[in-house]
Amino acid sequence: MRPLSRPLSRPLSRPLFRPLFRLFAHALAATAFALTFSAQARADDLIVSAAASLTNAFKAVGDAFEQQHPGTRLLFNFGASDVLMQQIVNGAPADVFASADQKAMDKAAAEKVIVPATRKDFAANSLVLIVPTDSRFAPASLNELTAANVKRVAYGDPASVPVGRYTEGALKSAGVWDAVSAKGVLATNVRQSLDYVSRGEVDAGFVFGTDAAIMPEKVKVALTVPTQAPITYPIAQVEGSRHAADAQSFIAFVLSPAGQAVLAKYGFKPAPAR
């Protein structure tokens, strides 16, 4: 997998380097967040840690929620779902956690940092392959990503980013994971993958459909990619929240017709019934 830039002049090739580096990076990010975000948060803020792909939609949801709850101030923390989960495990302040896949929420449940009874699926999304708007690359299938003229393909790191896990599953299902991952440019979250494509730094990239929709002047959807499992977003109250009632009110609002209408404006679909 080929990053856009390397902090080391000579990359290490030992098999254990990459997973160890990821663990170190995630721990460092969680520690830095706990120090900086804690200083910014007020005692009465309702803190929502949410997947990066929810950035635009949740800001709008937050505005609508605050209008209905004038005594509550929302503070959002957006990022890769697994990184957010690790921040919460490490003690970073949070009242609500919203993930871009079930696996990150399952990890949160296993770490006992969410209230299981409050966990609900609230939205669905799609996986798409995007290219820069001026690109002539128009693949009819994922197999075309193996072509020699395709040099770089961006996607989230499967170790910590839900869109990366969906991408890995789709490419393995198509039988092209090994070939495409050799050209891979790993992103720390889905919005970074979007940025790489929008700036023309890669030939193509994998993002959620809702992410592609926010930059129609810079990227275009080349393929809608089938996934092995539906792309669903769960939300839950964080265990030990100092604002449990407000957290549950926010979750209820996200699930309400008003909240769902806001999400729909940003391309999210209702979560399928389980």
C-alpha positions in Angstrom: 0.0 0.0 0.0 1.5 3.3 -1.1 0.9 6.4 1.1 1.2 9.8 -0.5 4.1 10.8 1.7 6.2 8.9 4.2 7.6 10.3 7.5 10.5 8.0 7.0 13.0 8.4 4.1 13.2 4.6 3.9 10.0 2.6 4.7 10.3 -0.4 6.9 9.2 -3.7 5.3 8.9 -5.8 8.4 5.4 -7.4 8.6 4.8 -6.2 12.1 5.7 -2.6 11.5 2.4 -1.5 9.9 0.0 -2.9 12.6 2.3 -1.7 15.4 2.5 1.8 13.9 -1.3 1.9 13.6 -1.8 1.0 17.2 0.8 3.6 18.3 -0.9 6.2 16.0 -4.3 5.5 17.4 -3.2 5.6 21.0 -1.3 8.9 20.3 -4.4 10.4 18.6 -6.6 9.3 21.5 -4.3 10.9 24.1 -4.0 14.1 22.2 -7.7 14.4 21.7 -8.4 13.8 25.4 -6.1 16.7 26.3 -7.3 19.2 23.8 -11.0 18.4 23.5 -11.4 18.2 27.3 -10.1 21.8 27.5 -12.6 23.0 24.9 -15.7 21.3 26.3 -17.9 23.0 28.8 -19.3 21.0 31.7 -22.9 21.3 30.3 -22.0 20.4 26.6 -23.5 17.3 25.1 -20.6 15.7 23.3 -21.3 13.6 20.2 -18.5 11.5 18.7 -19.6 10.7 15.2 -18.1 9.1 12.0 -16.5 11.5 9.6 -19.1 10.7 6.9 -21.7 12.2 9.2 -20.0 15.6 9.4 -22.3 17.7 7.3 -25.5 15.9 8.1 -25.0 15.8 11.9 -24.1 19.5 12.0 -27.5 20.1 10.4 -29.2 17.6 12.7 -27.5 19.4 15.6 -28.9 22.8 14.6 -32.4 21.4 14.4 -32.0 19.6 17.7 -30.8 22.7 19.5 -33.7 24.7 18.2 -36.0 22.2 19.9 -33.8 22.0 23.0 -32.6 25.6 23.6 -31.0 24.7 26.9 -28.7 22.1 25.3 -25.4 22.9 23.5 -24.0 20.2 21.2 -20.3 19.7 20.6 -19.3 17.4 17.8 -16.1 15.3 17.4 -15.9 13.8 13.9 -13.3 11.2 12.8 -12.7 7.5 11.9 -15.2 5.4 13.8 -12.5 3.1 15.4 -10.4 6.0 16.5 -13.4 7.7 18.1 -14.2 4.4 19.9 -10.6 4.2 21.2 -10.8 7.8 22.4 -13.8 6.9 24.4 -12.2 3.8 25.8 -9.2 5.9 26.8 -11.4 8.3 28.8 -12.1 11.1 26.3 -15.3 12.9 27.1 -18.3 11.7 25.0 -22.1 11.3 25.6 -23.1 9.8 22.3 -21.3 7.6 19.8 -22.4 7.2 16.2 -20.4 4.8 14.0 -20.3 4.2 10.3 -20.4 0.4 10.7 -21.5 -2.2 13.1 -18.0 -3.5 13.8 -16.8 -0.3 15.5 -20.0 -0.2 17.6 -19.4 -3.9 18.4 -16.0 -3.1 19.7 -17.4 -0.3 21.8 -19.9 -2.8 23.3 -17.2 -5.3 24.0 -15.2 -2.6 25.8 -18.4 -1.8 27.8 -18.3 1.9 26.9 -21.8 2.1 25.5 -25.2 1.4 27.1 -26.4 -1.6 25.1 -30.1 -0.9 25.5 -29.7 2.5 23.7 -28.0 1.1 20.6 -30.1 1.8 17.5 -29.5 1.7 13.7 -30.4 5.1 12.3 -29.2 5.4 8.7 -27.9 3.5 5.7 -25.4 4.4 3.0 -23.7 3.1 -0.2 -20.1 2.4 -1.2 -19.0 4.2 -4.4 -15.9 4.4 -6.5 -15.1 8.0 -7.5 -12.7 9.7 -9.9 -11.8 13.4 -10.5 -14.5 15.1 -12.6 -12.0 15.7 -15.4 -10.8 12.1 -15.4 -11.2 10.0 -18.6 -11.1 6.8 -16.5 -14.6 5.3 -16.6 -14.4 1.8 -15.2 -17.2 -0.6 -15.9 -16.1 -2.9 -13.1 -13.7 -3.2 -10.2 -11.5 -5.3 -12.4 -10.4 -2.3 -14.3 -8.6 -0.9 -11.2 -5.9 -3.5 -11.9 -5.0 -1.8 -15.2 -1.4 -0.5 -15.5 -2.5 3.0 -16.1 -4.2 3.1 -12.7 -1.4 4.0 -10.3 -3.0 5.1 -7.1 -6.3 4.2 -5.4 -7.4 5.8 -2.2 -9.5 4.1 0.5 -9.8 4.2 4.3 -7.4 2.1 6.4 -9.4 -1.1 6.9 -7.8 -1.4 10.4 -9.7 1.7 11.7 -12.0 3.1 9.0 -15.4 1.5 8.2 -15.3 2.5 4.5 -11.9 0.8 4.3 -13.4 -2.4 5.6 -16.3 -2.3 3.2 -13.8 -1.6 0.4 -11.6 -4.5 1.3 -14.6 -6.8 1.4 -15.8 -5.7 -2.0 -12.4 -6.0 -3.6 -11.9 -9.4 -2.1 -15.3 -10.5 -3.4 -14.3 -9.3 -6.9 -11.0 -11.1 -6.6 -8.8 -8.0 -7.1 -7.8 -7.1 -3.5 -4.2 -8.1 -3.8 -3.7 -6.2 -7.1 -5.6 -3.0 -5.9 -4.2 -2.9 -2.4 -0.7 -2.8 -3.9 -1.7 0.6 -5.3 -3.5 1.6 -2.2 -3.2 5.0 -0.6 -4.5 4.6 2.9 -6.7 7.4 4.3 -7.2 8.1 8.0 -10.9 8.6 7.4 -13.4 8.7 4.5 -13.1 12.5 4.0 -9.4 12.2 3.5 -10.0 9.7 0.7 -12.5 12.1 -0.8 -9.9 14.9 -0.6 -7.2 12.8 -2.3 -9.6 12.3 -5.3 -10.8 15.8 -5.4 -7.3 17.2 -5.6 -6.3 14.7 -8.4 -3.7 13.1 -6.2 -5.0 9.6 -6.9 -6.7 8.0 -10.0 -9.7 6.8 -8.0 -11.0 6.3 -4.5 -13.6 4.6 -2.4 -16.0 6.7 -0.3 -19.6 6.6 0.8 -22.2 7.8 -1.6 -23.1 10.7 0.8 -19.5 11.9 0.7 -19.3 11.9 -3.1 -22.4 14.1 -3.1 -20.8 17.0 -1.3 -18.2 17.6 -4.0 -20.0 17.2 -7.3 -17.9 19.9 -9.0 -14.6 18.0 -8.1 -15.5 14.3 -8.1 -17.9 12.0 -10.0 -19.2 8.5 -9.2 -17.8 5.9 -11.6 -19.3 2.9 -9.9 -21.7 2.0 -7.1 -20.1 -0.9 -5.4 -22.0 -3.8 -4.0 -21.0 -4.7 -0.4 -21.2 -8.1 1.4 -23.3 -6.5 4.2 -25.6 -3.5 4.2 -23.9 -0.3 5.2 -25.7 0.7 8.4 -25.0 3.3 11.0 -25.6 2.6 14.7 -25.8 5.1 17.5 -25.7 4.7 21.3 -25.3 6.5 24.6 -21.9 6.3 26.1 -21.6 4.6 29.4 -21.1 7.0 32.3 -22.4 10.0 30.4 -23.0 13.0 32.7 -25.9 14.0 30.4 -27.7 10.7 30.0 -31.2 12.2 29.5 -29.9 14.7 26.9 -28.0 11.9 25.2 -31.1 9.8 24.9 -33.1 12.9 23.7 -30.5 13.4 20.9 -30.7 9.8 19.9 -34.5 9.9 19.8 -34.3 13.1 17.7 -32.0 11.4 15.2 -34.5 8.5 14.9 -37.5 10.8 14.7 -39.2 11.9 11.4 -37.6 15.3 11.8 -34.1 13.9 12.3 -34.5 11.4 9.5 -35.7 14.2 7.1 -32.5 16.1 7.8 -30.4 13.0 7.1 -32.3 12.3 3.9 -31.3 15.8 2.6 -27.7 14.7 2.8 -28.3 11.4 1.0 -28.7 9.0 3.9 -31.4 6.4 3.6 -33.4 4.9 6.5 -31.7 2.0 8.2 -33.3 -1.4 7.2 -35.3 -3.1 9.9 -33.5 -5.9 11.7 
